[in-house]
């Protein structure tokens, strides 16, 4: 279990270092997560200790949303004042995400020959 926790903290720390010195526009934990995923792909598997720690973390992931919910309640008047802009941005981003995802899947999927009936 300690080994899995050390791996997670190592990659997060490495991501923080890269964020501080090389890529300041990207958050360190995001860089660390990408590095961890790349490491796991290269190893072609997940160590059981790492899987146990990740499962333990995922059980309490909902607690991370509590501060966000408090923030929403705190800024409720501002959210109401800008509701149209927020809803427009959300709807636009969902449409754009679905469109781009469909285009990427279409581009990356293997080409099949169409049979004439």
DRENROKOL-566063 format. One record per residue: chain; x, y, z of N, C-alpha, C, CB in turn. Coordinates in nm, 4 decimals, padded with zeros to 6 digits. Glycine has a CB too. Layout:
<rotis>
mol	n_x	n_y	n_z	ca_x	ca_y	ca_z	c_x	c_y	c_z	cb_x	cb_y	cb_z
A	X	Y	Z	X	Y	Z	X	Y	Z	X	Y	Z
...
</rotis>
This chain:
<rotis>
mol	n_x	n_y	n_z	ca_x	ca_y	ca_z	c_x	c_y	c_z	cb_x	cb_y	cb_z
A	00.0822	-00.1196	00.0000	00.0000	00.0000	00.0000	00.0865	00.1259	00.0000	-00.0934	-00.0001	00.1205
A	00.1940	00.1255	00.0769	00.2839	00.2408	00.0814	00.3468	00.2635	-00.0550	00.3932	00.2209	00.1882
A	00.3778	00.1553	-00.1237	00.4376	00.1667	-00.2570	00.3441	00.2396	-00.3541	00.4718	00.0273	-00.3118
A	00.2161	00.2072	-00.3496	00.1189	00.2736	-00.4371	00.1048	00.4208	-00.4048	-00.0162	00.2061	-00.4263
A	00.1027	00.4532	-00.2749	00.0929	00.5940	-00.2338	00.2174	00.6713	-00.2749	00.0722	00.6047	-00.0816
A	00.3327	00.6092	-00.2620	00.4578	00.6742	-00.3034	00.4567	00.7007	-00.4537	00.5800	00.5870	-00.2655
A	00.4062	00.6057	-00.5320	00.3997	00.6261	-00.6771	00.3101	00.7451	-00.7119	00.3481	00.4989	-00.7468
A	00.1942	00.7530	-00.6486	00.1021	00.8638	-00.6767	00.1649	00.9969	-00.6371	-00.0316	00.8439	-00.6022
A	00.2227	01.0027	-00.5177	00.2852	01.1272	-00.4716	00.4081	01.1637	-00.5547	00.3244	01.1150	-00.3246
A	00.4823	01.0630	-00.6008	00.5986	01.0906	-00.6855	00.5565	01.1574	-00.8164	00.6756	00.9605	-00.7149
A	00.4553	01.1013	-00.8813	00.4130	01.1582	-01.0093	00.3466	01.2942	-00.9917	00.3175	01.0631	-01.0801
A	00.2754	01.3141	-00.8811	00.2186	01.4463	-00.8572	00.3300	01.5478	-00.8309	00.1200	01.4422	-00.7382
A	00.4308	01.5103	-00.7544	00.5435	01.6007	-00.7282	00.6210	01.6310	-00.8551	00.6370	01.5407	-00.6238
A	00.6409	01.5299	-00.9373	00.7088	01.5505	-01.0647	00.6289	01.6452	-01.1537	00.7310	01.4164	-01.1361
A	00.4978	01.6287	-01.1537	00.4121	01.7191	-01.2302	00.4200	01.8615	-01.1780	00.2682	01.6711	-01.2266
A	00.4254	01.8783	-01.0452	00.4388	02.0118	-00.9866	00.5717	02.0758	-01.0264	00.4275	02.0044	-00.8334
A	00.6786	01.9984	-01.0245	00.8097	02.0518	-01.0651	00.8082	02.0952	-01.2112	00.9200	01.9467	-01.0428
A	00.7532	02.0120	-01.2966	00.7458	02.0467	-01.4390	00.6590	02.1700	-01.4581	00.6900	01.9285	-01.5218
A	00.5503	02.1795	-01.3833	00.4615	02.2955	-01.3930	00.5320	02.4230	-01.3480	00.3353	02.2731	-01.3091
A	00.6113	02.4142	-01.2429	00.6799	02.5326	-01.1907	00.7908	02.5811	-01.2827	00.7371	02.5032	-01.0541
A	00.8640	02.4873	-01.3444	00.9836	02.5264	-01.4187	00.9701	02.5212	-01.5703	01.0957	02.4399	-01.3784
A	00.8797	02.4416	-01.6238	00.8742	02.4269	-01.7687	00.7396	02.4655	-01.8301	00.9061	02.2860	-01.8052
A	00.6307	02.4241	-01.7690	00.4981	02.4488	-01.8256	00.4093	02.5169	-01.7223	00.4335	02.3168	-01.8737
A	00.4296	02.6449	-01.6975	00.3529	02.7101	-01.5905	00.2042	02.7263	-01.6198	00.4110	02.8441	-01.5632
A	00.1631	02.7060	-01.7432	00.0205	02.7227	-01.7749	-00.0615	02.5981	-01.7424	00.0037	02.7575	-01.9219
A	00.0044	02.4848	-01.7224	-00.0662	02.3611	-01.6909	-00.0539	02.3310	-01.5418	-00.0111	02.2435	-01.7749
A	-00.1629	02.2845	-01.4793	-00.1546	02.2490	-01.3375	-00.0657	02.1266	-01.3153	-00.2945	02.2226	-01.2814
A	00.0093	02.1282	-01.2075	00.0997	02.0187	-01.1756	00.0314	01.8838	-01.1613	00.1721	02.0498	-01.0505
A	-00.0830	01.8764	-01.0914	-00.1483	01.7458	-01.0800	-00.1931	01.6880	-01.2146	-00.2675	01.7570	-00.9886
A	-00.2296	01.7737	-01.3083	-00.2692	01.7253	-01.4413	-00.1470	01.6678	-01.5134	-00.3335	01.8403	-01.5255
A	-00.0357	01.7375	-01.5058	00.0876	01.6869	-01.5672	00.1276	01.5553	-01.5028	00.2022	01.7900	-01.5541
A	00.1196	01.5492	-01.3698	00.1535	01.4269	-01.2985	00.0637	01.3107	-01.3374	00.1453	01.4499	-01.1500
A	-00.0654	01.3376	-01.3564	-00.1584	01.2323	-01.3964	-00.1253	01.1801	-01.5357	-00.3023	01.2840	-01.3923
A	-00.0926	01.2704	-01.6265	-00.0547	01.2286	-01.7619	00.0730	01.1447	-01.7571	-00.0348	01.3521	-01.8539
A	00.1698	01.1867	-01.6757	00.2932	01.1088	-01.6623	00.2664	00.9714	-01.6008	00.3950	01.1851	-01.5769
A	00.1784	00.9662	-01.5014	00.1439	00.8380	-01.4396	00.0765	00.7453	-01.5403	00.0520	00.8599	-01.3183
A	-00.0145	00.7996	-01.6190	-00.0812	00.7172	-01.7211	00.0198	00.6676	-01.8238	-00.1935	00.7972	-01.7913
A	00.1111	00.7556	-01.8659	00.2149	00.7133	-01.9615	00.3021	00.6033	-01.9009	00.3028	00.8340	-02.0036
A	00.3360	00.6179	-01.7742	00.4171	00.5163	-01.7057	00.3429	00.3822	-01.7003	00.4530	00.5632	-01.5625
A	00.2140	00.3865	-01.6703	00.1360	00.2632	-01.6631	00.1212	00.1982	-01.8008	-00.0020	00.2915	-01.6034
A	00.1099	00.2794	-01.9045	00.1017	00.2247	-02.0408	00.2334	00.1580	-02.0775	00.0671	00.3360	-02.1435
A	00.3454	00.2218	-02.0417	00.4761	00.1620	-02.0713	00.4967	00.0314	-01.9947	00.5886	00.2606	-02.0373
A	00.4475	00.0261	-01.8717	00.4607	-00.0958	-01.7904	00.3591	-00.2010	-01.8287	00.4462	-00.0630	-01.6432
A	00.2570	-00.1619	-01.9035	00.1495	-00.2511	-01.9488	00.0763	-00.3154	-01.8313	00.2062	-00.3600	-02.0402
A	00.0483	-00.2347	-01.7298	-00.0268	-00.2879	-01.6173	-00.0179	-00.1975	-01.4964	00.0223	-00.4258	-01.5820
A	-00.1032	-00.2284	-01.3985	-00.1077	-00.1511	-01.2748	-00.0631	-00.2413	-01.1615	-00.2503	-00.0935	-01.2482
A	00.0287	-00.1917	-01.0812	00.0760	-00.2664	-00.9647	-00.0400	-00.2796	-00.8656	00.1997	-00.1956	-00.8980
A	-00.0554	-00.3939	-00.8010	-00.1685	-00.4122	-00.7071	-00.1721	-00.3092	-00.5938	-00.1624	-00.5509	-00.6469
A	-00.0551	-00.2644	-00.5457	-00.0531	-00.1620	-00.4405	-00.1109	-00.0306	-00.4908	00.0897	-00.1401	-00.3895
A	-00.0764	00.0052	-00.6125	-00.1284	00.1282	-00.6713	-00.2793	00.1175	-00.6922	-00.0576	00.1585	-00.8049
A	-00.3262	00.0030	-00.7364	-00.4702	-00.0174	-00.7564	-00.5456	-00.0074	-00.6244	-00.4966	-00.1538	-00.8218
A	-00.4870	-00.0593	-00.5157	-00.5526	-00.0543	-00.3862	-00.5641	00.0901	-00.3361	-00.4761	-00.1399	-00.2849
A	-00.4578	00.1676	-00.3521	-00.4610	00.3075	-00.3090	-00.5591	00.3871	-00.3940	-00.3205	00.3702	-00.3170
A	-00.5595	00.3637	-00.5248	-00.6519	00.4349	-00.6133	-00.7967	00.4013	-00.5799	-00.6225	00.4008	-00.7599
A	-00.8244	00.2762	-00.5497	-00.9610	00.2379	-00.5105	-01.0003	00.3056	-00.3802	-00.9727	00.0849	-00.4959
A	-00.9068	00.3145	-00.2870	-00.9351	00.3820	-00.1604	-00.9657	00.5289	-00.1801	-00.8185	00.3667	-00.0656
A	-00.8880	00.5950	-00.2665	-00.9128	00.7364	-00.2954	-01.0473	00.7567	-00.3630	-00.8018	00.7929	-00.3832
A	-01.0812	00.6686	-00.4557	-01.2047	00.6879	-00.5327	-01.3298	00.6721	-00.4465	-01.2099	00.5893	-00.6486
A	-01.3194	00.6017	-00.3349	-01.4341	00.5882	-00.2465	-01.4726	00.7209	-00.1825	-01.4052	00.4859	-00.1391
A	-01.3751	00.8099	-00.1644	-01.3998	00.9371	-00.0972	-01.3903	01.0566	-00.1922	-01.3017	00.9548	00.0166
A	-01.3995	01.0304	-00.3209	-01.3878	01.1361	-00.4210	-01.4990	01.2387	-00.4099	-01.3877	01.0766	-00.5594
A	-01.6161	01.1981	-00.3646	-01.7289	01.2894	-00.3510	-01.7022	01.4024	-00.2532	-01.8506	01.2136	-00.3076
A	-01.6151	01.3798	-00.1570	-01.5826	01.4854	-00.0607	-01.5152	01.6055	-00.1267	-01.4924	01.4300	00.0485
A	-01.4511	01.5821	-00.2401	-01.3837	01.6921	-00.3092	-01.4830	01.7908	-00.3701	-01.2924	01.6373	-00.4180
A	-01.6093	01.7495	-00.3859	-01.7083	01.8374	-00.4452	-01.7780	01.9260	-00.3426	-01.8101	01.7561	-00.5189
A	-01.7557	01.9017	-00.2150	-01.8182	01.9830	-00.1113	-01.7746	02.1291	-00.1208	-01.7847	01.9273	00.0266
A	-01.6445	02.1613	-00.1338	-01.6069	02.3031	-00.1468	-01.6671	02.3699	-00.2700	-01.4562	02.3161	-00.1519
A	-01.6796	02.2971	-00.3791	-01.7402	02.3543	-00.4993	-01.8872	02.3868	-00.4752	-01.7259	02.2578	-00.6182
A	-01.9578	02.2997	-00.4048	-02.0989	02.3252	-00.3753	-02.1140	02.4463	-00.2841	-02.1637	02.2018	-00.3105
A	-02.0246	02.4608	-00.1894	-02.0279	02.5781	-00.1010	-02.0024	02.7046	-00.1827	-01.9228	02.5649	00.0132
A	-01.9103	02.6978	-00.2770	-01.8824	02.8122	-00.3630	-02.0020	02.8517	-00.4471	-01.7656	02.7823	-00.4527
A	-02.0765	02.7529	-00.4952	-02.1960	02.7825	-00.5743	-02.2984	02.8556	-00.4885	-02.2570	02.6529	-00.6324
A	-02.3182	02.8093	-00.3670	-02.4141	02.8745	-00.2781	-02.3662	03.0149	-00.2411	-02.4358	02.7900	-00.1509
A	-02.2372	03.0305	-00.2215	-02.1809	03.1597	-00.1836	-02.2003	03.2641	-00.2940	-02.0322	03.1448	-00.1512
A	-02.1856	03.2227	-00.4189	-02.1940	03.3160	-00.5309	-02.3267	03.3041	-00.6058	-02.0784	03.2924	-00.6268
A	-02.4305	03.2594	-00.5402	-02.5603	03.2418	-00.6042	-02.6153	03.3707	-00.6659	-02.6588	03.1883	-00.5040
A	-02.6042	03.4878	-00.6008	-02.6546	03.6106	-00.6659	-02.5823	03.6426	-00.7977	-02.6402	03.7291	-00.5705
A	-02.4504	03.6225	-00.8005	-02.3758	03.6469	-00.9244	-02.4141	03.5466	-01.0327	-02.2249	03.6403	-00.8981
A	-02.4380	03.4225	-00.9905	-02.4790	03.3209	-01.0870	-02.6154	03.3523	-01.1465	-02.4815	03.1837	-01.0214
A	-02.7070	03.3998	-01.0630	-02.8395	03.4370	-01.1135	-02.8301	03.5549	-01.2093	-02.9339	03.4710	-00.9974
A	-02.7443	03.6514	-01.1791	-02.7305	03.7696	-01.2649	-02.6723	03.7341	-01.4016	-02.6423	03.8741	-01.1968
A	-02.5905	03.6313	-01.4067	-02.5247	03.5930	-01.5319	-02.5744	03.4578	-01.5829	-02.3732	03.5885	-01.5124
A	-02.6960	03.4227	-01.5497	-02.7485	03.2897	-01.5838	-02.7515	03.2650	-01.7348	-02.8889	03.2732	-01.5268
A	-02.7935	03.3643	-01.8122	-02.8014	03.3446	-01.9576	-02.6645	03.3179	-02.0176	-02.8642	03.4667	-02.0247
A	-02.5649	03.3933	-01.9760	-02.4295	03.3731	-02.0277	-02.3743	03.2367	-01.9860	-02.3364	03.4848	-01.9784
A	-02.4007	03.1968	-01.8626	-02.3507	03.0684	-01.8143	-02.4171	02.9534	-01.8879	-02.3739	03.0548	-01.6639
A	-02.5489	02.9588	-01.9035	-02.6207	02.8521	-01.9742	-02.5769	02.8468	-02.1201	-02.7736	02.8733	-01.9649
A	-02.5598	02.9630	-02.1825	-02.5135	02.9665	-02.3225	-02.3752	02.9044	-02.3358	-02.5111	03.1113	-02.3753
A	-02.2861	02.9374	-02.2447	-02.1509	02.8808	-02.2489	-02.1543	02.7297	-02.2279	-02.0617	02.9467	-02.1426
A	-02.2371	02.6835	-02.1358	-02.2464	02.5401	-02.1107	-02.3030	02.4653	-02.2306	-02.3321	02.5138	-01.9883
A	-02.4120	02.5164	-02.2868	-02.4725	02.4506	-02.4028	-02.3761	02.4528	-02.5222	-02.6061	02.5192	-02.4402
A	-02.3127	02.5663	-02.5454	-02.2169	02.5765	-02.6554	-02.0988	02.4828	-02.6385	-02.1674	02.7180	-02.6678
A	-02.0479	02.4731	-02.5174	-01.9327	02.3855	-02.4952	-01.9711	02.2387	-02.5081	-01.8721	02.4114	-02.3576
A	-02.0920	02.2021	-02.4666	-02.1367	02.0631	-02.4826	-02.1496	02.0288	-02.6306	-02.2717	02.0401	-02.4101
A	-02.2097	02.1183	-02.7078	-02.2247	02.0939	-02.8521	-02.0878	02.0845	-02.9192	-02.3088	02.2062	-02.9180
A	-01.9988	02.1751	-02.8845	-01.8643	02.1728	-02.9428	-01.7890	02.0459	-02.9030	-01.7850	02.2968	-02.8990
A	-01.8012	02.0029	-02.7785	-01.7334	01.8820	-02.7323	-01.7852	01.7587	-02.8043	-01.7508	01.8655	-02.5819
A	-01.9154	01.7478	-02.8188	-01.9723	01.6326	-02.8886	-01.9292	01.6317	-03.0350	-02.1259	01.6336	-02.8784
A	-01.9289	01.7486	-03.0985	-01.8894	01.7575	-03.2392	-01.7431	01.7188	-03.2581	-01.9132	01.8992	-03.2925
A	-01.6564	01.7748	-03.1765	-01.5133	01.7446	-03.1890	-01.4864	01.5979	-03.1567	-01.4302	01.8356	-03.0960
A	-01.5532	01.5443	-03.0548	-01.5356	01.4021	-03.0210	-01.5793	01.3126	-03.1357	-01.6149	01.3665	-02.8944
A	-01.6915	01.3451	-03.1985	-01.7391	01.2651	-03.3118	-01.6408	01.2718	-03.4282	-01.8781	01.3133	-03.3573
A	-01.5862	01.3881	-03.4546	-01.4894	01.4018	-03.5636	-01.3604	01.3250	-03.5341	-01.4577	01.5497	-03.5879
A	-01.3144	01.3289	-03.4102	-01.1934	01.2554	-03.3735	-01.2163	01.1055	-03.3847	-01.1491	01.2916	-03.2310
A	-01.3315	01.0571	-03.3370	-01.3622	00.9143	-03.3474	-01.3717	00.8733	-03.4932	-01.4932	00.8808	-03.2740
A	-01.4349	00.9557	-03.5733	-01.4471	00.9242	-03.7164	-01.3102	00.9220	-03.7838	-01.5386	01.0263	-03.7865
A	-01.2236	01.0141	-03.7447	-01.0899	01.0209	-03.8039	-01.0040	00.9031	-03.7599	-01.0215	01.1525	-03.7661
A	-01.0163	00.8624	-03.6349	-00.9297	00.7573	-03.5812	-00.9837	00.6163	-03.6012	-00.9077	00.7806	-03.4358
A	-01.1110	00.6022	-03.6348	-01.1665	00.4677	-03.6523	-01.1184	00.4078	-03.7837	-01.3210	00.4710	-03.6483
A	-01.1029	00.2765	-03.7855	-01.0562	00.2131	-03.9090	-01.1587	00.2269	-04.0203	-01.0253	00.0655	-03.8848
A	-01.1084	00.2444	-04.1379	-01.1960	00.2595	-04.2536	-01.2487	00.1242	-04.2964	-01.1222	00.3274	-04.3700
A	-01.3778	00.1153	-04.3241	-01.4387	-00.0085	-04.3711	-01.4898	00.0126	-04.5114	-01.5526	-00.0543	-04.2775
A	-01.4878	-00.0923	-04.5890	-01.5384	-00.0836	-04.7256	-01.6898	-00.0979	-04.7227	-01.4741	-00.1924	-04.8166
A	-01.7558	-00.0110	-04.7960	-01.9017	-00.0191	-04.8045	-01.9400	-00.1173	-04.9135	-01.9641	00.1202	-04.8320
A	-02.0336	-00.2043	-04.8827	-02.0805	-00.3025	-04.9817	-02.2006	-00.2464	-05.0538	-02.1160	-00.4381	-04.9149
A	-02.1999	-00.2621	-05.1847	-02.3150	-00.2187	-05.2649	-02.4232	-00.3257	-05.2557	-02.2743	-00.1929	-05.4145
A	-02.5469	-00.2805	-05.2374	-02.6592	-00.3780	-05.2267	-02.7154	-00.4098	-05.3623	-02.7717	-00.3240	-05.1362
</rotis>
